[in-house]
Amino acid sequence: MRKIAFLIVLICGFIPLLWASDNGQQKLTRQEFRARQQSFITERAGLTAEEASKFFPLYFELQDRKKELNGEAWKLMREGREKDTAEDRYGEIMEGVLDARIESDKLEKEYLKKFQKILSNKKIYLIQRAEMRFHRELLKGMKGDKSHNPKK
């Protein structure tokens, strides 16, 4: 009887751990992702609460617009997987993908000017570094690398 009770307690103790691990696949909602990103960038770039409250609405607006452009580019790229795609169409697809990239770069420049109205160039630079670091840390986490430390 004690063995059965011990086994039940042991199994009940491991079930939450198994649910929490989810095979290493953490799924974040858009809001959770943005909250983590905002916190990470704010800390790394040393933004004040006032700076963050002015900056992040613009930052996420830029991200949304870039996401739309990336979506258009991926839609075009998926078209190219069709076996019956004509050679001319591949040219149109590549033009469209490059146009989306160029438009994304133009958006970056447009928003840089907006950011400069509320932040110093140094802070914008620190934000860029923090954003790159955030994505690097995110990719490390996706690879299952448990040794990364996002506070470095």
C-alpha positions in Angstrom: 0.0 0.0 0.0 2.8 2.4 0.8 4.5 1.7 -2.5 1.3 2.5 -4.4 0.8 5.7 -2.4 4.5 6.7 -3.0 4.1 6.0 -6.7 1.0 8.1 -7.0 2.6 11.0 -5.1 5.7 10.6 -7.4 3.6 10.7 -10.6 1.5 13.6 -9.4 4.7 15.5 -8.6 6.1 15.0 -12.2 2.9 15.8 -14.1 3.2 19.6 -13.6 6.8 19.5 -14.7 5.9 17.6 -17.9 3.2 20.1 -18.7 5.5 23.0 -18.0 8.3 21.7 -20.2 6.0 21.3 -23.2 8.9 19.5 -25.0 10.9 22.8 -24.9 8.3 24.5 -27.2 7.3 27.7 -25.4 4.5 29.5 -27.2 4.0 33.1 -26.5 1.1 35.2 -27.4 1.8 38.3 -29.4 1.2 40.4 -26.3 3.5 38.2 -24.2 6.2 38.4 -26.8 5.9 42.2 -27.1 5.9 42.6 -23.3 9.1 40.6 -23.0 10.7 42.5 -25.9 9.7 45.9 -24.4 11.1 44.9 -21.0 14.3 43.6 -22.5 14.9 46.6 -24.7 13.9 49.1 -22.0 16.4 47.5 -19.6 19.2 47.2 -22.1 18.9 50.6 -23.6 18.3 52.3 -20.2 15.0 53.9 -21.2 13.1 55.9 -18.7 9.4 55.1 -18.2 8.5 58.3 -20.1 10.8 57.5 -23.0 9.4 54.0 -23.2 5.8 55.2 -23.1 6.5 57.5 -26.1 8.8 55.1 -28.0 7.1 51.7 -27.9 3.8 52.7 -29.6 5.8 53.9 -32.6 8.2 50.9 -32.4 5.3 48.4 -32.5 3.6 50.4 -35.2 6.8 50.0 -37.3 6.9 46.3 -36.5 3.3 45.9 -37.6 4.0 47.6 -40.9 7.1 45.6 -41.5 5.2 42.4 -40.8 2.7 43.3 -43.5 5.5 43.8 -46.0 7.2 40.5 -44.9 3.8 38.7 -45.3 3.5 40.0 -48.9 7.1 38.8 -49.6 6.4 35.3 -48.2 3.2 35.1 -50.1 5.1 35.7 -53.3 7.8 33.2 -52.3 5.2 30.5 -51.7 3.9 31.2 -55.2 7.3 30.1 -56.5 6.8 26.6 -55.1 4.2 25.8 -57.7 5.7 23.4 -60.2 4.0 25.1 -63.2 5.4 28.6 -62.3 6.6 30.3 -65.5 10.1 31.7 -65.7 8.7 35.2 -66.2 6.7 34.8 -63.0 9.8 34.0 -61.1 11.2 37.3 -62.2 8.1 39.1 -61.0 8.2 37.2 -57.7 11.9 38.3 -57.1 11.1 41.9 -58.0 8.2 41.9 -55.6 10.3 40.4 -52.8 13.1 42.9 -53.3 10.5 45.8 -53.5 9.1 44.6 -50.1 12.7 44.7 -48.6 13.3 48.1 -50.0 10.0 49.4 -48.7 10.9 47.9 -45.3 14.2 49.8 -45.3 12.4 53.0 -46.2 10.1 52.5 -43.3 13.1 52.0 -41.0 14.5 55.4 -42.2 11.1 57.1 -41.8 10.7 55.9 -38.3 14.2 56.7 -37.4 13.3 60.4 -37.9 10.2 59.9 -35.6 12.4 58.2 -33.0 14.9 61.0 -33.1 12.1 63.4 -32.1 11.7 61.6 -28.8 15.1 59.9 -28.1 18.8 60.7 -28.4 20.7 59.0 -31.2 22.7 57.1 -28.5 19.5 55.7 -27.1 18.3 54.7 -30.6 21.6 53.0 -31.1 21.3 51.1 -27.8 17.8 50.1 -28.7 19.0 48.7 -32.0 21.7 46.7 -30.2 19.2 45.5 -27.6 16.7 44.4 -30.3 19.4 42.4 -32.0 20.4 40.8 -28.7 16.8 40.0 -27.9 16.3 38.1 -31.2 19.6 36.3 -30.7 18.5 35.2 -27.2 15.1 34.2 -28.6 16.8 32.0 -31.2 19.1 30.4 -28.6 16.0 29.6 -26.6 14.3 28.0 -29.6 17.3 25.8 -30.1 16.9 24.5 -26.6 20.1 26.1 -25.3 19.5 26.3 -21.6 22.8 28.1 -21.0 21.7 31.5 -22.3 21.2 34.3 -19.9 19.1 37.2 -21.3 20.5 39.6 -18.6 24.1 39.6 -20.0 
